[in-house]
Amino acid sequence: MIDVRAIAVTRATRVREALAVLDRAASGILLLVDAGGRFERTITDGDLRRLLLEGHGLDATLQALPVMRSIVIDSAYSRRDALDLMNRHSINHLPVVDAAGHAVEVLERRAIDQQILLSVPHMGMAEREYVEEAFRSNWIAPLGPNVDAFERELAQMLGVGHAAALSSGTAAIHLALRLLGVGPGDRVFCSTLTFVASASPIVYQGAEPVFIDSEPHSWNMSAAALGRAFDAAVKAGRLPKAVVVVNLYGQSADLDPLRALCDRHGVPIVEDAAESLGARYKGRASGTGGRIGVFSFNGNKIITTSGGGMLVSDDAALVERARFLATQARDPALHYQHSEIGYNYRMSNILAGVGRGQLKVLDERVAARRAVFERYREGLADLPALQWMPEPPWSFSTRWLTACTLDPRSTRMSAQAFVARLGAELIEARSLWKPMHLQPLFAHCEYFSHGDASVSDRLFASGLCLPSGSNLSGAQQQRVIDTMRSILRGG
Ligand SMILES: *Cc1c(COP(=O)(O)O)cnc(C)c1O
């Protein structure tokens, strides 16, 4: 940071001295102040060079400098305001001037234009080697040895029978529903508090989603709401074909009571574990608690192949059929023959190489994300306005994203306003997922809430996710913490 006192000069300062100060401070800029210390204008080395070229000597004073209004910003600035101003005027330094007219700070572009993102890819050491092996052997195709190995290694790590590597998590959910026979006119129960990709494949299959609320202890599917949805379905004589249970932000749903309900009605569970790879439920790997489990390796997930997904199950025949449908459902014939509709949903051998490398560092990534969460919780523990996503005793969460809620009893700020304020400081935070039953797309769909009040509505109104990458530096996280503190203090 630039010391404003060290670079202040007056009209009485000589050019020689001004050049020396500029040289010493290596700030690229001087501040011309009046006798009362009030800021007048900035001076660059170009300004001093022009004085000399105009014939003023090194012993001339800065009296010769033209009067000029420099671009400044007031103390209540946001980083985004400051950066916009710098861009508009093509400048790299911006003095901050207080109400009394004193320069209190000089902003430098390279110090303030650093954006802190929500969750970015974090490569390990081995990914490149697997990708290069694919190049060396010319396996630049969908399928190949990396795909087979990635499936094997993931299944082994999770303790699940079989896995099929696919082009995305969305494709995996779509295939899961297709495998379970979901078709036109069917109904599928689905967690409401989730990303749209949990529900869109229901519509791909021509079926109708019915949304189920969260419970407050894990933020995941409420057994009370699911129970009432089943009661209503029994009464209407229309049981769902499947239940999509989502594990939010790295935390498993409380599966036992959900499974008991589904088993009673003979309805299979698709566990959407796109956000919870590496998490555990009562010691068991997340994503292995339903008939079919689904993972995503999208760029923002805890490990990534840039894009990709996985479908897992203990049922070998089911996973084999997933592979068949994912490769255009080609019949076993010498020519191209098809008896049913398939998809082009397989993962490429190159991306599977990235996935194999990422799998090796999954445990480290989980530990790093959990440490990020703990630093937030400790660093902001004294602020009663912040409440953290709970982790029930049966859960081992990866804390894929650190999620918190603003307590309306302690602050009047909405989650959306808070996210916008952080955004103005170039910190990418996000509201919690907007529940599916509140989406225009699904306005006509049925919804069952946890109790009289909807838990997911409350979470959406008050909740947000903070930058949580496993490669978030200590200094970056401190900046987020300091900024949150100052926003909450100010209002
Ligand atoms: C990311 C995500 C998906 C979709 O995964 P893609 O690989 O992006 O298609 C599905 N469900 C949830 C809950 C997700 O977070």
The ligand as a Gaussian input file, in Angstrom:
#p B3LYP/6-31G(d) Opt

LIG

0 1
 C      -23.858000     -29.341000     -10.570000
 C      -25.102000     -30.018000     -10.220000
 C      -25.779000     -30.836000     -11.134000
 C      -25.419000     -30.929000     -12.581000
 O      -24.160000     -31.368000     -12.869000
 P      -23.512000     -30.991000     -14.294000
 O      -22.295000     -31.825000     -14.328000
 O      -23.215000     -29.517000     -14.245000
 O      -24.480000     -31.319000     -15.348000
 C      -26.882000     -31.532000     -10.698000
 N      -27.334000     -31.403000      -9.450000
 C      -26.744000     -30.605000      -8.550000
 C      -27.298000     -30.535000      -7.167000
 C      -25.623000     -29.860000      -8.909000
 O      -25.069000     -29.028000      -8.029000

